[in-house]
């Protein structure tokens, strides 16, 4: 079995819908995660790892990414005692696709992180606090920032807001607008609970998509297919795009002034369908 799902490995991270977090203390989960349909896999050295086991988690990740595996890594916050050691170790491995920076609050934190890694290594800024949300536009525009992601649980702890979509709409909207201003790929939403039903995951993905976010963190392999489905063009959109593009290729009439915007949207859907392998699904 290959270490990495070949479809997912070929997909540019800017298009990744599902971002699967895997506890770095459980290396037995690395191969199943990488072989899954998750668009991107993040080996997590931060949230699930207690301080006394940070070194063990780091060693697990370095061994995996030096032994043929490839993936993203969530590193510890820039104000922690572990951040510099995390980056020094990761700078030497060949399988690193990028890092997720926990608790990002300032643009220079992303830039300093990128500077400690091989040139061009993308940094995904995980924003988990009120300060981070208010600085989202500056973070999105910082050298080194690749995409923005929303750490919902820590944001709720920091601010006291509930989990209702309305309560979180401002923060999500801020990340979406900041990503657009910074000319980044779409923002990544926070995860559903680890034990959430597939119906609940589908409902959350509908909120994610309605807010203009194009990716979602996931805590379980079981959620990945639902996230991919929920953040992909629907079957109705695929049919509509296919029909419009076929008519356009056949030289059909352009119609009213809405034709060119509709054609552009159909072309975008077609490009995503091709990237995600949906045309023949």
Sine and cosine of phi, psi and omega as CSV:
sin_phi,cos_phi,sin_psi,cos_psi,sin_omega,cos_omega
0.00,0.00,0.73,-0.68,0.05,-1.00
-0.93,0.37,0.44,-0.90,0.02,-1.00
-0.91,0.42,-0.52,0.85,-0.13,-0.99
-0.80,-0.61,0.71,-0.70,0.15,-0.99
-0.81,0.59,0.84,-0.55,-0.15,-0.99
-0.92,0.40,-0.61,0.80,0.04,-1.00
-0.89,0.45,-0.75,0.67,-0.03,-1.00
-0.91,0.41,-0.61,0.79,-0.02,-1.00
-0.90,0.44,-0.51,0.86,-0.03,-1.00
-1.00,0.09,-0.18,0.98,-0.07,-1.00
-0.99,0.13,0.80,-0.60,0.07,-1.00
-0.87,0.49,0.65,-0.76,-0.05,-1.00
-0.89,0.46,-0.37,0.93,0.03,-1.00
-0.91,0.41,-0.32,0.95,0.01,-1.00
-0.97,-0.23,-0.02,1.00,-0.07,-1.00
-0.87,0.49,0.78,-0.63,0.05,-1.00
-1.00,-0.06,-0.81,0.59,-0.05,-1.00
-0.99,-0.13,0.79,-0.61,0.03,-1.00
-0.87,-0.50,0.98,-0.19,-0.13,-0.99
-1.00,0.01,0.86,-0.50,0.04,-1.00
-1.00,0.02,0.75,-0.66,-0.03,-1.00
-0.80,-0.60,0.78,-0.62,-0.01,-1.00
-0.87,0.49,0.85,-0.53,-0.04,-1.00
-0.94,0.34,-0.19,0.98,0.08,-1.00
-1.00,0.10,-0.05,1.00,-0.03,-1.00
-0.84,-0.54,0.96,0.30,-0.05,-1.00
-0.88,0.47,-0.34,0.94,0.05,-1.00
-0.91,0.41,-0.28,0.96,0.01,-1.00
-1.00,-0.02,-0.17,0.99,-0.09,-1.00
-0.89,0.45,-0.79,0.61,-0.06,-1.00
-0.89,0.46,-0.73,0.68,0.06,-1.00
-0.85,0.53,-0.63,0.78,0.00,-1.00
-0.91,0.41,-0.71,0.70,-0.04,-1.00
-0.94,0.35,-0.44,0.90,0.03,-1.00
-1.00,0.05,-0.09,1.00,-0.04,-1.00
-0.98,0.20,-0.03,-1.00,0.02,-1.00
-1.00,0.08,0.12,0.99,0.05,-1.00
-0.87,0.49,0.77,-0.64,0.00,-1.00
-0.89,0.45,-0.65,0.76,0.04,-1.00
-0.67,-0.74,0.60,-0.80,0.01,-1.00
-0.89,-0.46,0.74,-0.67,0.00,-1.00
-0.90,-0.44,0.90,-0.43,0.10,-1.00
-0.99,0.17,0.88,-0.47,-0.24,-0.97
-0.99,-0.13,0.95,-0.31,0.04,-1.00
-0.99,-0.11,0.08,1.00,-0.12,-0.99
-0.95,-0.32,-0.99,0.11,-0.21,-0.98
-0.83,0.55,-0.72,0.69,-0.09,-1.00
-1.00,0.06,0.07,1.00,-0.13,-0.99
-0.94,-0.35,0.90,-0.44,0.05,-1.00
-0.93,0.36,0.39,-0.92,-0.09,-1.00
-0.81,0.59,-0.63,0.77,-0.07,-1.00
-0.95,0.31,-0.15,0.99,0.00,-1.00
-0.90,-0.44,0.20,0.98,0.00,-1.00
-0.87,0.50,-0.67,0.74,-0.03,-1.00
-0.90,0.44,-0.66,0.75,0.03,-1.00
-0.88,0.48,-0.71,0.71,0.00,-1.00
-0.89,0.46,-0.68,0.73,0.00,-1.00
-0.88,0.47,-0.68,0.73,0.00,-1.00
-0.90,0.43,-0.62,0.78,0.06,-1.00
-0.87,0.49,-0.69,0.72,-0.03,-1.00
-0.93,0.38,-0.71,0.71,-0.02,-1.00
-0.89,0.47,-0.67,0.75,0.02,-1.00
-0.89,0.47,-0.68,0.73,-0.02,-1.00
-0.91,0.41,-0.73,0.69,-0.07,-1.00
-0.98,0.19,-0.13,0.99,0.11,-0.99
-0.98,-0.18,-0.09,1.00,-0.10,-1.00
-0.91,-0.41,0.37,0.93,0.07,-1.00
0.93,-0.37,-0.26,0.97,0.05,-1.00
-0.99,0.11,0.37,-0.93,0.08,-1.00
-0.67,-0.74,0.58,-0.82,-0.01,-1.00
0.01,-1.00,0.05,-1.00,0.09,-1.00
-1.00,-0.01,0.31,-0.95,0.01,-1.00
-0.69,-0.72,0.76,-0.65,0.16,-0.99
-1.00,0.06,0.88,-0.48,0.01,-1.00
-0.99,-0.13,0.25,-0.97,-0.04,-1.00
-0.96,0.29,0.33,-0.95,-0.08,-1.00
-0.86,0.51,0.48,-0.88,-0.04,-1.00
-0.90,0.43,-0.35,0.94,0.02,-1.00
-1.00,-0.09,0.18,0.98,0.00,-1.00
-0.99,-0.11,0.27,-0.96,0.02,-1.00
-0.97,0.25,-0.13,0.99,-0.10,-1.00
-0.98,-0.18,-0.30,0.95,-0.13,-0.99
-0.84,0.55,-0.79,0.61,-0.07,-1.00
-0.90,0.44,-0.65,0.76,0.01,-1.00
-0.93,0.38,-0.61,0.79,0.07,-1.00
-0.84,0.55,-0.76,0.65,-0.08,-1.00
-0.94,0.35,-0.62,0.79,0.02,-1.00
-0.88,0.47,-0.64,0.77,0.01,-1.00
-0.95,0.31,-0.68,0.74,-0.05,-1.00
-0.94,0.35,-0.45,0.89,-0.02,-1.00
-0.90,0.44,-0.25,0.97,-0.09,-1.00
-0.97,-0.23,-0.05,1.00,-0.09,-1.00
-0.98,-0.19,0.50,-0.87,-0.09,-1.00
-1.00,0.03,-0.34,0.94,-0.11,-0.99
-1.00,-0.08,0.17,0.98,-0.03,-1.00
-0.98,0.21,0.85,-0.53,0.04,-1.00
-1.00,-0.04,-0.43,0.90,0.00,-1.00
0.22,-0.98,0.13,-0.99,0.02,-1.00
-0.83,-0.56,0.51,-0.86,0.20,-0.98
-0.97,-0.23,0.83,-0.56,-0.03,-1.00
-1.00,-0.09,0.92,-0.38,-0.01,-1.00
-0.93,0.36,0.53,-0.85,0.13,-0.99
0.81,0.59,0.69,0.72,0.05,-1.00
-0.94,0.33,0.79,-0.61,0.02,-1.00
-0.77,-0.63,-0.34,0.94,-0.06,-1.00
-0.74,-0.67,0.55,-0.84,-0.03,-1.00
-0.88,0.47,-0.59,0.81,-0.05,-1.00
-0.92,0.38,-0.37,0.93,0.05,-1.00
-0.90,0.43,-0.62,0.79,0.06,-1.00
-0.92,0.39,-0.72,0.70,-0.06,-1.00
-0.89,0.45,-0.69,0.72,0.02,-1.00
-0.90,0.44,-0.59,0.81,0.05,-1.00
-0.90,0.43,-0.74,0.67,-0.01,-1.00
-0.88,0.48,-0.58,0.82,-0.03,-1.00
-0.92,0.38,-0.38,0.92,-0.01,-1.00
-1.00,-0.01,0.00,1.00,-0.02,-1.00
-0.90,-0.43,0.27,-0.96,0.06,-1.00
-0.81,0.58,0.59,-0.81,-0.05,-1.00
-0.79,0.61,0.73,-0.69,0.04,-1.00
1.00,0.01,-0.06,1.00,0.03,-1.00
-0.92,0.39,0.85,-0.52,-0.04,-1.00
-0.96,0.28,0.58,-0.81,0.04,-1.00
-0.88,-0.47,0.85,-0.52,0.05,-1.00
-1.00,-0.08,0.90,-0.44,-0.06,-1.00
-1.00,0.06,0.92,-0.39,0.04,-1.00
-1.00,0.00,0.90,-0.43,-0.08,-1.00
-0.97,-0.23,0.86,-0.52,-0.21,-0.98
-0.75,-0.66,0.21,0.98,-0.08,-1.00
-0.58,-0.81,0.20,-0.98,0.06,-1.00
-0.89,0.46,-0.65,0.76,0.02,-1.00
-0.88,0.48,-0.69,0.72,0.02,-1.00
-0.88,0.47,-0.67,0.74,0.01,-1.00
-0.89,0.45,-0.70,0.72,-0.01,-1.00
-0.92,0.39,-0.44,0.90,0.02,-1.00
-0.99,-0.14,0.22,0.97,-0.13,-0.99
-0.86,0.51,-0.63,0.78,-0.03,-1.00
-0.91,0.41,-0.68,0.74,0.04,-1.00
-0.92,0.40,-0.63,0.78,0.02,-1.00
-0.90,0.44,-0.67,0.74,-0.01,-1.00
-0.89,0.45,-0.48,0.88,-0.04,-1.00
-1.00,-0.04,-0.02,1.00,-0.07,-1.00
-0.96,0.27,0.60,-0.80,0.10,-0.99
-0.84,0.53,0.78,-0.62,0.01,-1.00
0.97,-0.25,-0.38,0.92,-0.03,-1.00
-0.95,0.32,0.78,-0.62,-0.03,-1.00
-0.98,-0.21,-0.77,0.63,0.08,-1.00
-0.52,-0.85,0.29,-0.96,0.10,-0.99
-0.96,-0.27,0.60,-0.80,0.07,-1.00
-0.75,-0.66,0.45,-0.89,-0.11,-0.99
-0.96,-0.29,0.90,-0.44,0.11,-0.99
-1.00,0.02,1.00,0.07,-0.17,-0.99
-0.88,0.48,-0.77,0.64,-0.13,-0.99
-0.87,0.49,-0.73,0.68,0.01,-1.00
-0.93,0.36,-0.55,0.84,0.06,-1.00
-0.89,0.45,-0.65,0.76,0.02,-1.00
-0.91,0.41,-0.63,0.78,0.05,-1.00
-0.90,0.44,-0.62,0.78,-0.04,-1.00
-0.94,0.34,-0.59,0.81,-0.14,-0.99
-0.96,-0.28,-0.37,0.93,-0.04,-1.00
0.99,0.12,0.14,0.99,0.00,-1.00
-0.97,0.25,0.38,-0.92,0.02,-1.00
-0.99,0.15,-0.06,-1.00,-0.04,-1.00
-0.99,-0.11,0.08,1.00,0.05,-1.00
-0.91,0.41,0.65,-0.76,-0.01,-1.00
-0.80,0.59,-0.57,0.82,0.00,-1.00
-0.91,0.42,-0.63,0.78,-0.02,-1.00
-0.92,0.40,-0.48,0.88,-0.05,-1.00
-0.99,-0.17,0.03,1.00,-0.11,-0.99
-0.90,0.43,-0.64,0.77,-0.02,-1.00
-0.88,0.48,-0.74,0.68,-0.04,-1.00
-0.90,0.45,-0.71,0.71,0.02,-1.00
-0.89,0.46,-0.71,0.70,0.00,-1.00
-0.88,0.47,-0.62,0.79,0.03,-1.00
-0.87,0.49,-0.68,0.74,0.01,-1.00
-0.92,0.38,-0.61,0.80,0.01,-1.00
-0.92,0.40,-0.73,0.68,0.00,-1.00
-0.91,0.40,-0.68,0.73,0.01,-1.00
-0.87,0.50,-0.65,0.76,0.01,-1.00
-0.89,0.45,-0.63,0.78,0.02,-1.00
-0.92,0.38,-0.70,0.72,0.01,-1.00
-0.88,0.47,-0.64,0.77,0.00,-1.00
-0.99,0.14,0.02,1.00,-0.01,-1.00
0.84,0.55,0.69,0.72,0.04,-1.00
-0.98,-0.19,0.29,-0.96,0.20,-0.98
-0.87,0.49,0.18,-0.98,-0.07,-1.00
-0.85,0.53,0.50,-0.86,0.00,-1.00
-0.93,0.37,0.40,-0.91,-0.03,-1.00
-0.95,-0.31,0.80,-0.60,-0.04,-1.00
-0.99,0.15,0.31,-0.95,0.04,-1.00
-0.95,0.31,0.16,-0.99,-0.12,-0.99
-1.00,0.09,0.39,-0.92,0.26,-0.96
-0.96,0.28,0.31,-0.95,0.04,-1.00
-0.87,0.50,0.49,-0.87,-0.05,-1.00
-0.84,0.54,-0.56,0.83,-0.01,-1.00
-0.99,-0.15,0.26,0.97,-0.02,-1.00
-0.90,0.45,0.60,-0.80,0.07,-1.00
-0.95,0.31,0.30,-0.95,0.02,-1.00
-0.89,0.45,-0.54,0.84,0.05,-1.00
-0.91,0.42,-0.63,0.77,0.04,-1.00
-0.92,0.39,-0.64,0.77,0.05,-1.00
-0.89,0.46,-0.68,0.74,0.01,-1.00
-0.88,0.47,-0.67,0.74,0.03,-1.00
-0.89,0.46,-0.67,0.74,0.01,-1.00
-0.92,0.40,-0.61,0.79,0.03,-1.00
-0.90,0.43,-0.57,0.82,0.05,-1.00
-0.89,0.45,-0.64,0.77,0.07,-1.00
-0.91,0.42,-0.72,0.69,0.01,-1.00
-0.81,0.58,-0.77,0.64,-0.03,-1.00
-0.91,0.41,-0.63,0.77,-0.02,-1.00
-0.91,0.42,-0.46,0.89,0.01,-1.00
-0.99,0.11,-0.10,0.99,0.02,-1.00
1.00,-0.01,0.17,0.99,0.06,-1.00
-1.00,0.07,0.53,-0.85,-0.14,-0.99
-0.87,-0.50,0.06,1.00,0.06,-1.00
-0.61,-0.79,0.23,-0.97,0.00,-1.00
-0.48,-0.88,0.72,-0.69,0.12,-0.99
-0.94,0.34,0.44,-0.90,0.00,-1.00
-0.63,-0.77,0.62,-0.78,-0.02,-1.00
-0.98,-0.21,-0.04,1.00,-0.09,-1.00
-0.54,-0.84,0.64,-0.76,0.09,-1.00
-0.85,0.53,-0.55,0.83,-0.04,-1.00
-0.88,0.48,-0.38,0.93,-0.04,-1.00
-1.00,0.01,-0.24,0.97,-0.20,-0.98
-0.88,0.48,-0.74,0.67,-0.04,-1.00
-0.88,0.48,-0.62,0.78,0.00,-1.00
-0.92,0.39,-0.63,0.78,0.05,-1.00
-0.91,0.43,-0.72,0.69,0.01,-1.00
-0.86,0.51,-0.68,0.73,0.01,-1.00
-0.91,0.41,-0.71,0.70,-0.08,-1.00
-0.93,0.38,-0.40,0.91,-0.03,-1.00
-0.94,-0.35,0.35,0.94,0.09,-1.00
-0.94,-0.35,0.33,-0.94,0.13,-0.99
-0.83,0.56,0.66,-0.75,-0.02,-1.00
-0.96,0.27,0.20,-0.98,0.03,-1.00
-0.89,0.46,-0.58,0.81,0.04,-1.00
-0.91,0.40,-0.66,0.75,0.03,-1.00
-0.91,0.42,-0.64,0.77,0.02,-1.00
-0.90,0.44,-0.69,0.73,0.02,-1.00
-0.89,0.45,-0.70,0.72,0.01,-1.00
-0.88,0.48,-0.73,0.68,-0.02,-1.00
-0.90,0.44,-0.67,0.75,-0.01,-1.00
-0.88,0.47,-0.70,0.71,-0.02,-1.00
-0.91,0.41,-0.68,0.73,-0.02,-1.00
-0.91,0.41,-0.66,0.75,-0.01,-1.00
-0.93,0.36,-0.58,0.82,0.06,-1.00
-0.91,0.41,-0.69,0.72,0.02,-1.00
-0.90,0.44,-0.63,0.78,0.02,-1.00
-0.90,0.43,-0.67,0.75,0.01,-1.00
-0.91,0.42,-0.50,0.86,0.00,-1.00
-0.99,0.13,0.01,1.00,0.04,-1.00
0.99,0.14,0.48,0.88,0.00,-1.00
-0.91,0.41,0.26,-0.97,-0.03,-1.00
-0.90,0.43,0.55,-0.83,-0.03,-1.00
-0.97,0.23,-0.39,0.92,0.04,-1.00
0.96,0.28,-0.57,-0.82,-0.10,-0.99
-1.00,0.10,-0.14,-0.99,-0.08,-1.00
-0.92,0.38,-0.17,0.99,0.01,-1.00
-1.00,0.07,-0.05,1.00,-0.12,-0.99
-0.90,0.44,-0.76,0.65,-0.07,-1.00
-0.90,0.44,-0.68,0.74,0.10,-1.00
-0.87,0.49,-0.62,0.78,0.03,-1.00
-0.92,0.39,-0.62,0.78,0.04,-1.00
-0.90,0.44,-0.68,0.74,0.02,-1.00
-0.89,0.46,-0.66,0.75,0.02,-1.00
-0.91,0.42,-0.65,0.76,0.03,-1.00
-0.89,0.46,-0.64,0.77,0.02,-1.00
-0.91,0.42,-0.62,0.79,0.03,-1.00
-0.91,0.41,-0.68,0.73,0.05,-1.00
-0.87,0.49,-0.66,0.75,0.01,-1.00
-0.90,0.44,-0.65,0.76,0.02,-1.00
-0.90,0.43,-0.68,0.73,0.03,-1.00
-0.91,0.41,-0.67,0.74,0.01,-1.00
-0.87,0.50,-0.64,0.77,0.03,-1.00
-0.92,0.40,-0.69,0.72,0.00,-1.00
-0.90,0.44,-0.61,0.79,-0.06,-1.00
-1.00,0.01,-0.05,1.00,0.00,-1.00
0.94,0.33,0.62,0.78,-0.11,-0.99
-1.00,-0.09,-0.37,0.93,-0.10,-0.99
-0.86,0.51,-0.60,0.80,-0.06,-1.00
-0.97,-0.23,0.16,0.99,-0.05,-1.00
-0.94,0.34,0.00,0.00,0.00,0.00
